[in-house]
């Protein structure tokens, strides 16, 4: 099971009117309850003897946007940890942090639901009747599914029937309270945790300590994570009268203005946390070179303002 390194970062959404400590991409959380339905005639990936923590890669069947990036496949291990793409070193999400094992009827399977037609397909990935490594009695079990939606790019956790002795919670979940459940940016920072009553949990951004649900979600509970932004911030806010180059930048990034009468009065550069790293008032120039040599290699955003109005925001990479 992947170990988490918590460093207090998440919820990335840049405001189009003001930029402060608000990050540029975020997910909203909702919960509901509907009958859990085991997948019918799915493709089986792992049977009861194959639960050894190995990773598998699965073609999603459509393009899925996760934290602003597009993916055509998902990787997962038998413990239920899911990562978008083919890398197993990135971060992702899981319904619960626990080491799983196969029992008599255990399996991991999937189904591409095409009933909604192109543009509305759903990848459904199921852990069916799985056990827990830390349960020596082999009496504890649970079923759950993870759904990826083509149209909305939302992720859902669907919880099915379960039978877990509460006295085993500490051994299974490393907490006497209940389940640890998370939803992470691929970089690992930022991230969300779920906390409180599993029938109506709280979605917590960048907690300073591990947070747990007070028990296990009941049969039929559905947790939904919906992107507030289905596209990258640069696609949302870029003014195409401005061209930023080179990409990736090294010591300087140039700003070229064409076909626009906007007056550039200031610029700011901020990181994925929304923290301002550089800010300067400037005289309007058709081409301006901005010194970014002090920035560490990574992903940043540059914002141009005219008076109190943001006229362009563009993501760039400092190489």
C-alpha positions in Angstrom: 0.0 0.0 0.0 1.4 3.4 -0.9 2.4 5.4 2.1 1.2 9.0 2.2 3.4 12.0 2.8 1.2 14.8 4.1 2.4 18.3 3.4 -0.7 20.5 3.7 -1.7 21.5 0.2 -4.9 21.0 -2.0 -8.2 22.5 -3.6 -6.8 24.3 -6.7 -9.1 27.0 -8.1 -7.9 30.4 -9.2 -10.4 33.2 -8.9 -10.8 35.3 -12.0 -11.2 38.5 -10.0 -8.6 38.1 -7.2 -5.6 35.9 -6.6 -4.6 35.2 -3.1 -4.0 31.9 -1.3 -6.7 30.2 -3.2 -5.3 27.3 -5.3 -6.2 26.9 -9.0 -8.1 23.6 -9.1 -10.7 22.1 -6.7 -13.3 19.3 -6.3 -16.6 19.5 -4.6 -17.9 16.6 -2.6 -21.4 15.2 -2.2 -22.9 12.1 -0.7 -26.1 10.1 -1.5 -27.6 6.6 -1.0 -28.7 4.2 -3.7 -28.9 0.4 -3.9 -25.5 -1.2 -4.5 -25.6 -3.4 -7.6 -22.8 -5.9 -8.2 -21.5 -5.7 -11.8 -23.2 -8.1 -14.2 -20.9 -10.2 -16.4 -17.8 -8.1 -15.8 -14.3 -8.8 -16.9 -12.3 -10.3 -14.0 -8.8 -9.0 -13.4 -7.9 -10.6 -10.1 -9.3 -13.7 -8.5 -9.2 -14.6 -4.8 -5.6 -15.9 -4.9 -4.2 -12.7 -6.6 -4.4 -10.2 -3.7 -0.7 -9.5 -3.2 -0.5 -5.7 -3.5 0.4 -5.8 -7.2 -0.5 -3.0 -9.6 -2.6 -3.4 -12.7 -3.2 -0.9 -15.6 -6.6 -0.7 -17.2 -7.7 1.2 -20.3 -10.5 3.6 -19.2 -12.3 3.4 -22.6 -12.5 7.2 -22.9 -10.5 10.3 -22.0 -10.8 11.2 -18.4 -9.7 14.5 -16.9 -8.3 14.4 -13.3 -7.0 17.5 -11.6 -6.7 19.3 -15.0 -4.8 16.5 -16.9 -6.2 14.0 -19.4 -5.7 10.3 -19.0 -6.7 7.2 -21.0 -5.8 4.6 -18.4 -5.9 4.0 -14.7 -3.5 2.0 -12.5 -4.6 0.3 -9.3 -3.3 -2.2 -6.8 -5.2 -5.0 -5.2 -5.4 -3.0 -2.0 -7.8 -0.5 -3.7 -5.3 2.3 -4.4 -6.0 4.0 -7.7 -3.7 6.2 -9.8 -4.5 7.9 -13.0 -2.2 6.9 -15.9 0.5 4.2 -16.0 2.8 5.5 -13.3 2.6 3.8 -10.0 4.7 6.5 -8.3 2.1 9.3 -8.6 -0.7 9.8 -6.0 -4.4 9.1 -6.5 -7.4 8.0 -4.4 -8.9 5.1 -2.4 -12.1 4.4 -0.6 -10.3 3.2 2.5 -6.7 2.7 3.6 -6.4 -1.0 4.3 -4.5 -4.0 3.2 -6.9 -6.4 1.4 -6.8 -10.1 0.8 -8.8 -12.6 -1.2 -11.4 -14.8 0.4 -13.4 -17.6 -1.3 -15.5 -15.3 -3.6 -13.1 -12.3 -3.8 -12.3 -10.7 -7.1 -11.5 -7.4 -8.8 -13.5 -6.8 -12.0 -14.6 -4.0 -14.2 -17.2 -3.1 -16.7 -17.4 -0.2 -19.2 -21.0 1.0 -19.0 -21.9 2.3 -22.5 -25.6 2.6 -21.9 -25.4 6.4 -22.0 -23.8 6.4 -25.4 -20.6 8.1 -26.5 -19.8 11.1 -24.2 -21.7 9.5 -21.3 -19.8 6.3 -20.6 -18.9 5.1 -17.1 -15.9 2.9 -16.2 -16.9 0.8 -13.2 -14.2 -1.0 -11.2 -15.2 -3.3 -8.4 -13.6 -5.0 -5.4 -16.0 -7.8 -4.6 -16.3 -9.5 -1.3 -12.7 -8.8 -0.3 -11.1 -9.6 3.1 -8.6 -7.8 5.2 -5.0 -9.0 5.8 -5.2 -8.0 9.5 -8.3 -10.1 10.1 -7.0 -13.6 11.1 -10.6 -14.9 11.5 -11.4 -14.3 7.7 -14.8 -13.2 8.8 -14.5 -9.5 7.9 -15.3 -8.5 4.3 -16.5 -5.6 2.2 -17.5 -4.8 -1.4 -17.0 -1.4 -3.1 -16.8 0.1 -6.6 -15.1 3.1 -8.1 -16.8 4.9 -11.1 -15.3 7.3 -13.5 -17.7 9.4 -15.6 -16.9 10.5 -19.1 -19.2 13.5 -19.3 -18.5 15.2 -16.0 -15.1 13.7 -15.1 -16.4 13.0 -11.6 -15.2 10.1 -9.4 -17.6 8.1 -7.3 -17.1 5.6 -4.4 -19.9 3.1 -4.2 -20.0 1.1 -1.0 -21.7 -2.3 -0.9 -22.4 -4.9 1.8 -19.8 -5.3 4.5 -19.3 -7.2 7.7 -16.4 -5.9 9.9 -16.2 -6.4 13.6 -15.7 -2.9 15.1 -13.1 -4.3 17.5 -11.0 -5.0 14.4 -11.0 -1.4 13.2 -7.6 -0.6 14.9 -5.9 -3.5 13.2 -7.5 -3.0 9.8 -7.7 0.7 9.5 -5.0 1.8 12.0 -7.7 3.6 13.9 -10.3 2.5 16.5 -12.7 5.1 15.0 -13.1 3.7 11.5 -12.1 4.2 7.9 -9.4 6.5 6.5 -10.5 7.7 3.0 -8.7 10.2 0.8 -8.7 11.9 -2.6 -5.3 13.3 -3.8 -3.7 15.4 -6.5 -1.3 13.3 -8.6 1.7 15.2 -7.0 0.5 14.2 -3.5 0.0 17.8 -2.6 -2.7 19.0 -2.1 -5.2 16.4 -0.9 -8.5 15.8 0.8 -9.7 13.6 3.7 -13.1 12.5 4.7 -14.1 12.9 8.3 -17.1 12.3 10.6 -20.4 10.4 10.3 -20.0 8.2 7.2 -23.6 8.9 6.2 -22.9 12.6 6.0 -19.1 13.1 6.0 -17.1 16.3 5.9 -14.7 16.9 3.0 -11.5 18.4 4.6 -8.9 20.2 2.6 -5.2 19.7 3.6 -5.7 18.4 7.2 -2.7 18.6 9.5 -3.3 15.1 10.8 -4.9 11.9 9.6 -8.7 12.1 9.6 -11.1 9.2 9.9 -14.7 8.4 9.3 -16.6 7.4 12.5 -17.2 3.8 11.3 -17.7 2.2 7.9 -20.0 3.6 5.1 -23.3 1.7 5.1 -24.5 -0.5 2.2 -25.6 1.8 -0.6 -23.6 4.9 0.4 -22.2 6.9 -2.6 -19.4 9.5 -2.3 -19.1 11.8 -5.3 -16.1 14.0 -6.2 -16.9 16.5 -8.9 -14.3 18.8 -10.5 -15.2 22.5 -10.2 -13.0 22.9 -13.2 -12.9 20.3 -16.0 -10.1 22.1 -17.8 -6.7 23.5 -16.9 -6.7 27.0 -15.5 -4.8 28.3 -18.5 -7.5 27.1 -20.8 -10.1 28.9 -18.6 -8.5 32.3 -18.2 -5.9 32.7 -21.0 -6.4 35.8 -23.1 -5.1 34.7 -26.5 -3.9 38.3 -27.2 -1.0 37.3 -25.0 1.7 34.8 -25.9 4.0 33.4 -23.2 7.3 31.8 -24.3 9.5 29.8 -24.1 7.7 26.7 -22.6 9.3 25.4 -20.5 11.0 28.6 -19.4 14.5 28.7 -18.1 15.8 32.0 -16.7 13.2 34.2 -18.4 9.6 34.0 -19.7 8.6 36.5 -22.4 5.2 38.0 -22.7 4.2 39.1 -26.2 1.0 41.1 -26.7 -0.8 41.3 -30.1 -4.2 42.6 -31.3 -5.0 44.0 -27.9 -5.2 47.5 -26.4 -5.0 46.2 -22.8 -2.5 48.0 -20.7 -0.4 45.7 -18.5 0.1 47.5 -15.2 1.4 44.6 -13.1 2.2 40.9 -13.1 2.3 38.2 -10.4 3.7 34.7 -10.4 2.3 32.2 -8.0 2.7 28.5 -7.3 0.0 25.7 -7.2 -0.9 26.8 -3.7 -1.9 30.2 -4.9 1.0 31.7 -3.0 2.5 34.8 -4.7 6.2 34.3 -5.3 6.9 37.3 -7.6 4.9 40.5 -8.1 5.8 43.8 -9.8 4.2 46.9 -11.3 5.4 47.5 -14.9 5.1 49.9 -17.7 3.1 48.6 -20.6 5.3 46.9 -23.2 4.5 44.8 -26.2 7.2 42.3 -25.3 8.4 41.9 -21.7 11.0 39.5 -20.3 10.3 38.4 -16.8 13.1 37.0 -14.7 12.1 33.6 -13.3 15.6 32.3 -12.6 14.9 32.4 -8.8 12.1 29.9 -9.1 12.7 26.2 -8.5 11.9 23.8 -11.4 8.1 23.2 -11.4 4.7 24.4 -12.5 3.6 28.0 -11.9 1.0 30.5 -13.1 1.6 34.0 -14.3 -1.1 36.6 -13.9 -1.3 39.9 -15.8 -3.4 42.8 -14.5 -4.7 46.1 -15.8 -5.6 48.3 -13.0 -7.7 46.0 -10.7 -8.7 43.7 -13.6 -7.1 40.4 -14.4 -6.5 40.3 -18.2 -4.7 36.9 -18.5 -3.6 33.9 -16.4 -1.3 31.3 -18.0 0.3 28.2 -16.6 4.0 27.7 -17.4 6.8 25.3 -16.5 10.1 26.5 -15.1 12.6 23.9 -16.4 
